Amino acid sequence: TSEQPSPQPPKEEEVVENEEDDEDDDSSSGWVTDHGSEDEEDLDFDENEALSITSCLFCPQTKPTKEESLEHMRFHHGFVLPDKKYLVDEDGMLKYLGLKVGAGRCCIFCPDIRSRFATTAACQAHMRDKQHCKVNRDPEGMLEFAEYYDYRYFFFERRFPSFFKTYILNFQASFELLKDFAIFKTSELFICY
């Protein structure tokens, strides 16, 4: 038979910490606060409730294409994807924002993902009313979207502008032209063995 360990009494530090939390909660004036982790993974977002990449993030409009939806958001709400030059996964970024607004009911500008709205419509109204139809461009705010961007050339370009223009851009153009040929030649080599 396996014995289950008996629960141990809380340590003195934990008791003091809980008492401090109780004091903080007294001044909250009715607000309910989740003191859990602020990691997004802790929130359960139902992906079926996410807005599609053809849906507007700020109103109920849905367009036939992603491009038309982006144009609608630019014209009617002033929204543009930041640093488009360095954006490497536009669809992924739009899907993430659609998940955040539709399933998470979170403002894309407000820093605290824990401030969720009761409905998607309420979230969209908040963003329109508060002029939050934009992505938070602070460095900490942009970290949320790091997987959709590649800023490596930005830093290199700023540090060595003439080298970047002369060599890197020429290399990129040459690489794009030769990419398919190089893959073909590489596979030919493997076939020869």
C-alpha positions as CSV (number, residue, x, y, z in Angstrom):
1,T,0.0,0.0,0.0
2,S,1.3,3.5,-0.8
3,E,0.8,6.1,1.8
4,Q,0.0,9.6,0.7
5,P,2.1,12.3,2.3
6,S,0.3,14.3,4.9
7,P,-0.2,18.0,4.1
8,Q,2.3,20.2,5.8
9,P,1.3,23.3,7.6
10,P,2.1,26.5,5.7
11,K,5.5,28.1,6.5
12,E,5.5,31.3,8.5
13,E,6.6,33.3,5.4
14,E,3.5,32.2,3.5
15,V,1.2,33.1,6.3
16,V,2.7,36.6,6.5
17,E,2.5,37.0,2.7
18,N,-1.2,36.0,2.8
19,E,-1.9,38.5,5.5
20,E,-0.3,41.2,3.4
21,D,-2.5,40.2,0.4
22,D,-5.6,40.4,2.6
23,E,-4.6,44.0,3.5
24,D,-4.2,44.9,-0.2
25,D,-7.6,43.3,-1.0
26,D,-9.3,45.5,1.5
27,S,-8.6,48.6,-0.5
28,S,-9.7,47.1,-3.8
29,S,-13.3,48.6,-3.6
30,G,-15.0,45.6,-5.1
31,W,-12.5,44.7,-7.9
32,V,-11.8,41.1,-8.3
33,T,-8.1,40.5,-9.0
34,D,-6.4,37.3,-10.2
35,H,-3.0,37.2,-8.6
36,G,-1.9,34.3,-10.8
37,S,0.8,34.3,-13.5
38,E,0.4,36.8,-16.3
39,D,1.5,34.3,-18.9
40,E,-0.9,34.1,-21.8
41,E,-0.7,30.4,-21.8
42,D,-2.5,30.2,-18.5
43,L,-5.7,31.7,-20.1
44,D,-8.0,29.3,-21.9
45,F,-8.8,30.8,-25.3
46,D,-11.4,28.8,-27.3
47,E,-9.9,29.1,-30.8
48,N,-13.3,28.7,-32.3
49,E,-14.2,32.1,-31.0
50,A,-11.1,33.8,-32.6
51,L,-11.7,36.4,-35.3
52,S,-10.6,35.3,-38.7
53,I,-7.9,37.2,-40.6
54,T,-10.6,38.6,-42.8
55,S,-12.5,40.0,-39.9
56,C,-12.0,43.5,-38.5
57,L,-10.5,43.6,-35.1
58,F,-12.4,46.7,-34.1
59,C,-16.0,46.2,-35.5
60,P,-18.2,43.4,-36.7
61,Q,-17.1,43.8,-40.4
62,T,-15.8,40.8,-42.3
63,K,-14.3,41.2,-45.8
64,P,-13.7,38.6,-48.5
65,T,-9.9,38.9,-48.3
66,K,-7.2,39.6,-45.7
67,E,-6.0,42.6,-47.8
68,E,-9.5,44.1,-47.9
69,S,-9.8,43.6,-44.2
70,L,-6.5,45.3,-43.6
71,E,-7.5,48.2,-45.8
72,H,-10.8,48.5,-43.9
73,M,-9.0,48.6,-40.6
74,R,-6.5,51.2,-41.9
75,F,-9.2,53.5,-43.5
76,H,-11.9,53.2,-40.8
77,H,-9.9,52.7,-37.6
78,G,-6.4,53.9,-38.5
79,F,-4.9,50.5,-37.8
80,V,-1.7,49.4,-39.5
81,L,0.6,46.5,-38.6
82,P,3.7,48.1,-37.1
83,D,7.1,47.7,-38.8
84,K,5.7,45.9,-41.8
85,K,9.2,45.9,-43.3
86,Y,10.3,43.5,-40.5
87,L,7.1,41.5,-40.3
88,V,7.8,37.9,-41.3
89,D,4.5,36.3,-40.5
90,E,1.6,38.6,-41.3
91,D,-1.0,35.8,-41.2
92,G,0.3,34.6,-37.9
93,M,0.2,38.1,-36.4
94,L,-3.4,38.6,-37.6
95,K,-4.5,35.2,-36.3
96,Y,-2.9,36.0,-32.9
97,L,-4.6,39.4,-32.7
98,G,-7.9,37.8,-33.8
99,L,-7.5,35.2,-31.0
100,K,-6.7,37.9,-28.5
101,V,-9.8,40.0,-29.4
102,G,-12.3,37.3,-30.3
103,A,-11.5,34.4,-27.9
104,G,-9.6,36.4,-25.2
105,R,-11.8,39.5,-25.4
106,C,-8.6,41.5,-24.7
107,C,-7.7,45.0,-26.0
108,I,-4.7,44.8,-28.3
109,F,-3.2,48.0,-26.8
110,C,-3.8,47.6,-23.1
111,P,-0.8,45.9,-21.5
112,D,-2.7,43.8,-19.0
113,I,-4.1,40.7,-20.7
114,R,-6.0,40.0,-17.5
115,S,-8.3,42.9,-18.2
116,R,-10.8,40.9,-20.2
117,F,-14.2,42.1,-21.4
118,A,-17.5,40.3,-21.1
119,T,-18.0,40.1,-24.9
120,T,-16.0,40.6,-28.1
121,A,-18.3,43.5,-28.9
122,A,-17.5,45.2,-25.6
123,C,-13.8,44.7,-26.3
124,Q,-14.1,46.2,-29.7
125,A,-16.1,49.2,-28.4
126,H,-13.4,49.8,-25.8
127,M,-10.7,49.9,-28.4
128,R,-12.7,52.3,-30.6
129,D,-13.7,54.5,-27.7
130,K,-10.3,54.7,-26.1
131,Q,-8.5,55.0,-29.5
132,H,-6.8,51.7,-28.8
133,C,-7.0,50.6,-32.5
134,K,-3.3,50.1,-32.5
135,V,-0.5,47.8,-31.2
136,N,1.4,49.0,-28.1
137,R,4.8,50.1,-29.6
138,D,6.7,50.2,-26.3
139,P,9.6,47.7,-26.4
140,E,7.8,45.6,-23.7
141,G,4.6,45.7,-25.7
142,M,6.3,44.6,-28.9
143,L,7.8,41.6,-27.1
144,E,4.4,40.0,-27.2
145,F,4.7,39.9,-31.0
146,A,8.4,39.0,-31.3
147,E,7.7,35.7,-33.0
148,Y,6.1,37.5,-36.0
149,Y,9.0,39.9,-36.6
150,D,12.7,39.6,-37.6
151,Y,14.6,42.8,-36.5
152,R,18.1,41.4,-37.2
153,Y,18.6,43.5,-40.3
154,F,17.3,46.6,-38.5
155,F,20.1,46.6,-36.0
156,F,22.8,45.7,-38.5
157,E,21.5,48.3,-41.0
158,R,21.6,51.1,-38.3
159,R,25.1,50.1,-37.2
160,F,26.7,49.7,-40.7
161,P,24.4,51.5,-43.1
162,S,26.8,51.6,-46.1
163,F,27.9,48.0,-45.7
164,F,24.3,46.9,-45.4
165,K,23.2,48.7,-48.6
166,T,26.2,47.5,-50.6
167,Y,26.6,43.9,-49.6
168,I,23.6,42.6,-47.7
169,L,20.9,43.8,-50.0
170,N,22.9,42.6,-53.1
171,F,23.4,39.3,-51.4
172,Q,19.7,39.0,-50.6
173,A,18.7,39.7,-54.2
174,S,21.3,37.2,-55.5
175,F,20.2,34.6,-53.0
176,E,16.5,34.9,-54.0
177,L,17.4,34.4,-57.7
178,L,19.6,31.4,-56.9
179,K,17.6,29.8,-54.2
180,D,15.6,27.4,-56.4
181,F,18.7,26.6,-58.5
182,A,20.7,25.8,-55.4
183,I,18.1,23.5,-54.0
184,F,17.9,21.7,-57.4
185,K,21.7,21.4,-57.6
186,T,21.9,20.1,-54.0
187,S,19.3,17.5,-54.6
188,E,21.1,16.5,-57.8
189,L,24.3,15.9,-55.8
190,F,22.4,13.6,-53.4
191,I,21.0,11.6,-56.3
192,C,24.5,11.1,-57.7
193,Y,25.7,9.3,-54.6
